[in-house]
Amino acid sequence: MKATPEHNERIAKITFASVYPHYIKKVESKGRTVDELHEVIAWLTGFDVEQLQQFVQEQINFQVFFERANLNPNAHLITGTICGYKIEEIENPLTRNIRYLDKLVDELAKGRKMEKILRAPNQK
């Protein structure tokens, strides 16, 4: 599945505040904690809980969210399919970053061990 420019533009404009409660609900419904969610987000972006709360209050969109992020150098190790897209084939960097986050939240909700979610170079 190839993302269109319209698709990329649409998801760039989604606010973090509109998705964040869904992330929380998803992981908690599967027995994981908000602290674990925050750990996953911090690993990918470098943001702490206070920054995330500020982003929710500011209603920033994903474009601004990832412009401010300090993306983990091992993020490229996140592979697989999310929302019908193979992450490693997504050409638009912002769309790929958003899908990285989606994939990590999915892995957390599916019960994957934290050390596997927070990829190290020698892991797949």
Secondary structure, DSSP 4 states (H G I P E B T S, - for coil): ----HHHHHHHHTSBHHHHHHHHHHHHHHTT--HHHHHHHHHHHH---HHHHHHHHHHT-BHHHHHHH----TTGGG--SEETTEEGGG--SHHHHHHHHHHHHHHHHHTT--HHHHS--TT--
